[in-house]
């Protein structure tokens, strides 16, 4: 499997922005080679060879029933049942992605499950695509080249503009609203970038805002992200309406999570959200009870001193 050398913590700002902004539907392969329950493994083997693919979805209409992988074909050849149908030997217990999830979800899936590909479903649970690590890296390379062209136009030694002072942005976040997940953090990053904040500052604010936003989407009953700009800092506040965190000390422990199995199947619940926020904050506070949770992350603003390309890790 081709690994994706990207994570959502210390990758360059330009890449972080892309993996938060792009949706899986922007990256996935839509032109699919599929088979039915009655298609033989021999026929699927021919499909794989002709199309240079390593997995074929088994469908009924647009409903995904299973997948036959290259490993399944090799086993069929080894044990002599290559002429039997896909229905008997396909993999039925599938892990899928949804087309409106951010690309960052897919990256976490490849890292967690170590698979070569994932089926992509729409809101109606219909098969609409497949995504591989190559799809992600290829799209990111194209988008990064576009970003570099823009970055090269920017001048050095940009100072923070005064128009940030006193500005407040508020974003409503809905429970399980994966389609809009990442919107608030993207807007905060854009505002900081426009002001001339350093890439290091933007990167830290991006991590804090995104982790807090995803906590609201995944774990809360809904809430809001508030970004307040002062002359010296950005204060990012996450406020929700419940259900609250039963044990804050445990919640601040890396790897601890209350996520249910459904949330974990979506690639969440790693227990790194709040610890990540604290690690990038200059000051951090959290209060929680049954009525809700309030998390405040303060990040000091730094003017951009070196060239954008160097600070962003792009040379």
N, C-alpha and C positions, 0 to 999 in steps of 0.2 A: 504494500500500500504506500502511495506517495504521501508523505507527511506534509502538513501545512505548518511552516515555521513561523506561526503568528499566534499571539495571545492577546487578551484584552486588557493587559496591565502595562507591559513595557514596550509594546510595539510603537513605532513612530506615529506621531499624531495624524499624519495624512492617512496611514493605514487604518488606525482606529476609527477615524471618521467614516471611512469607506465601509468597514465591516459592520458598523452600527447603522449606517444609512441604507446600504443595499439590502434588498429583500431576497429571499431564496428564489422567488420567481424571476428575479433579474439575472440569476446565475445558472439555474438548472437547465438541463437538456429537455426540451419539449417533444422533439421528434423521437418517439419511442418504438422499439421493436418489442412486440408482445406476443404471447402465446395463450392458448386456452388449456383447460383441464385435459382435453383429449389429445393435445399435441404430444408426440413422443419425444423422449429425451434425445433420440437420434436427430430428429428434426431441429430441436433446439440447439444441439451441438453445431449443426450446419449454420443456423442463424448467427451464433456467436462467432464462428469462423469468418463468415461473409461480412459481418458488420463490425468485426474487431471489438467485441464487447465481452464482458465477463459475467453478465447477469441478465436474465430475461424475466420480466414480470409476467405472472399468470393472471389473466383477467377474465371477467365476465362482463361484457359491455365496458364500462369505465370503472367497475368495482375491482379493486385489487384483492386477489385471493391468496397469492403466495409469490415466491420467487424461486427460480432455478438458477443456481450459481455454477461457476466453473468447477468448484469443488464437488457439487452434486453430479456433474457430468463425469468427472474423473472417477468417482465412486461407482457410477453406473457402468463405466467401461471395465473397471477392475473386477466388479462382482457379476458382470454379465447380464444386467437388466437394462441396457441402453435402449432397447426397443419398447420398453414399457412407457406408459403415459406420465405426464407431469403430475397428474392428480395424485399418484401414489407416492411420489418422492420429493415434491417441492417443499420448501420451507414455508410453514404457515405462521409461525410466531415471528411477526415482523416488527421492526422499529421504524417508524416513519417520521417525516417532517411535514410541516404545513407550509404552503407557498407564501404566506404573508409573514412568516417569521423572519427576523433579521439574519443575515449571513453569519453573525456571531454564534447563533444557535447551532448552525451546521458545523462550524469549526469545533465547537465543544463536543458535538456528537462524534466526529471523526477521532478526536482525541480520547474520548471515553470508551467507545465501543470498538475501535480499530477495524471497522468494516471498510470495504472498498466503495460502497455506494449506499444511498438511501432513497427509497421511494418518496415522492412528494405528492401530498394530497391537497385538495382545496377544501373550502369550508363545507362542501357537500360530501366530503369523504370520497371524492372521485380522484383517480390517478391522473395527474396532470404533468408529471415529469419525474426525472431521476437526477440526482446530484452526486457528483464525484469530487474528490479533492482537486482533480485537474480542472474541473469546471470553475472552482473557486479561485485557484491560483491564476488561471488564464484571464478571468474577468478582472481580478485585482490588478494584474499587470497592465491591462489596457487602461483601467481607470487611474492607476498610479501615474502612468505616463501623461495623462491629461492634467493631473494635479501638479506634476512637476513643471509642466509648461506654464501653469499659472504661478507657481511658487517662484520661478525664475524671473518673473516680471516684477516681483516685489523688491523694494529697496531695503538696505540694512539700517540698523540703529533706529528703528521705529519707536517712538515714545508713546506711552499710554495716553489716550485722549481723555479730556475732562468730561466728555458727555456721558460717561458711565455713572458718575457719581449720583447717588440717590435713585438710580433706576431699579425697578422691581419687576420681575417677570414671574407670573404664576401660571402653572400648567395643571389642569385636572387630569388625574390618572384613574382609569377604570380597572376594576378587577378582571384579570384574564384577557385584557385587551392587547393581545399579541400583535395585531395588525399595526397598531400605532406605537408599539414599544420602541423606545429610543428617540422619540420625537423631541421630548423636552431636553434631553442631554445634547442632542444635535443642535437645537436652537441656542442653548447656552454656549456651546463651543463656537458657533458662528459669531455670536455677539462678542465673545472674548477675542476671537481672531480679528474681527473688524476693529476692535479697540487697539490692537497692536500688542496684546499680551504675549509674553514669551511662549514658545512651544512647550516648555516644561510646565508652565502654569496651566496652559490649556489641556495638556495631557492629564495632569492631576485632577483638574475640575471635571474632565470628561469621565474619568474613572468613577469619581465620587457621584456625579449626577446619574450616570448610567446604572450603577449598582443600586442606588437608592430608588431610582425609577423602576427597575426590575423587581425590587423587593415589594413595591406597591402593587405591581401587576400580578406577581406570583403569590404573595403571602397575605396581602391585606384585603379588606373589603372595599378598597378604593381610597383615594386621597388626593394630595396635591404636592407638587414640587415647587418651591419658591426660591428664586435666585435674586439675591439682593447685592447690589454693587456699591461699594464704598470707595473712597480714593485709594485705599490700601489693600482691599481684599474683596473676594466674592464669598458670600455666605449662602450656602445651599441648605435649605430646610426641607425635610420630608415629613409630611404630616398625614396620618391616616385615621380612619374611624373605627379601627379594630381589626382583628380581635385582641390585639395586644400580644406581647412577648412574655411568656410565663417565667422565664429565667434569663435575664439580660446577660449575666456572666457566661452562661453556656452559649448564648447567641453570639457573643463576641469571641468564642473559641473557634479557631479554624477547623472546618470539617463537620461542625455540629449543625444540624438542620432539622426543622419540623416538617419539611416538605413531604406530602403524601406520595404514593407510588405513581399516580398520574403525573404529578409535577416532575418527579424524578425521570419518568419516561420521556419527558420533553427536554431533558438535558439540564434541568435546574436542580436545586437542592444540594449543591456541593458544599454549602456552609461557608462560603468565602466572601459573600457580599459585604456584610458589615465590617469584618476585619480588613477588607480591601479599602473601604471608605476611610476607616480610621488611619490606615497606613499612609494614605496620600494627603491627609488633612493636617494643617498646622494646629488646629484645635478641633475637638470632637466631643459631642455630648449626645446622650440618648436617655429618654424617659419613656416609660411604657406602663400601661395598666389596661384593664378590660375595655376602656373607652377608646383606646388608640395609642399610637406610638409617635413620638416626635424625635427625629434625628437631625442634628445640626452639624454641618461640616463647614469649617472656615478655612479658606485657602488664600494665602497672601499673594497679591498681584506683583508680578515682576515685569519691568519693561524689557522689550526684546533688545539684546545687545549684539549678539552675533548674527550671522546671516541665517535666514530661514532654512536654507538647505542644510546647513551644518547642524542646527539645533534639532531639526526633524530627523536626523539620521540619514539624510539623503545626500550623497556626495557624487 
